[in-house]
Amino acid sequence: MREPTLPPVFGRLGAKSPVAIVAASATSSNMTNLAARMREGLSSRRGLALNLCVVLWTVLVLAAVFFILQT
C-alpha cells in the first residue's frame, strides 16, 4: 500500500493536512470501543461537527443576551 504524498508547506488554500489521532487510555474495553468510534466519526465529519459547534455557540450567546435584556 503506498503512502499518501505530503501537502506542500505553502500550497493552495483548502488543502487538508492529515489528522493524527492519539488513543486515550480507558478503564474498560467497552469505553475504549466507544471512544474509538466517536473519534472515527468526528474525524470523518469534521465540517459537520464544526458547523454544529458554531450553531450551538451562537444559540447560547443569543439566549444569554435575551435573558440579560429581560431583567
N, C-alpha and C positions, 0 to 999 in steps of 0.2 A: 504494500500500500504506500503510495507516495505521499510525502508531507506537503501541506499547502505552502505556497510562497508567502514570504513576509511582506506586509504592506510597506510602501515607501514611507520614509520619515516625513517628507513634505509632499505627500501625494494629494490627489484631488479630495475635495470635501465630501464627506459622506462615506469614506472608506472605513469599514469597521475593523477594529483590531480584535484578535482572538481573546476570548474571555477565559480566564483561569479560575477554576472553581476549587476551593480548598475545602476538604471534608472536615467537618467538626466532629469531635467525639461525642457520642450519645450514650445514654445509660442502657438502652435496650436495642435489640435488633429491629424491633418494630418502629422505634423512634428514628433509627438510622435510615430505614427504608422510607419513612415519611419525609425526613429532611432531604434525602437524595431526590425523591420525586418532586418536592417543592423547588429545589434548586434547578432541576432539569426543566421544570415548567416555566419558571421565571426567566431562565436564560434563553429559552426558545421564544418567549413572548415579551421581550424587553420593551418594545414600543407600547404594547397594551398596558403593561404594568406602570410605565411612566405616565401615560395618559390618565390612568385611574388615580394615581397619586396626586397629580395636578388637579384633577376634578375634586377629589376629596379635600385637598388643602383649600381650594377656592370656596367650597361649600362651608368649611369650618370658619374661614375668615369672614364670609358674609353673615353667617349665623352669629358670630361674636359681635360684629358691628350692629346687627339687628337688635340683639339683646342689650347692648350698651345704649343704643338710642331709645329703647323702650323705657329705661329707668329715668 
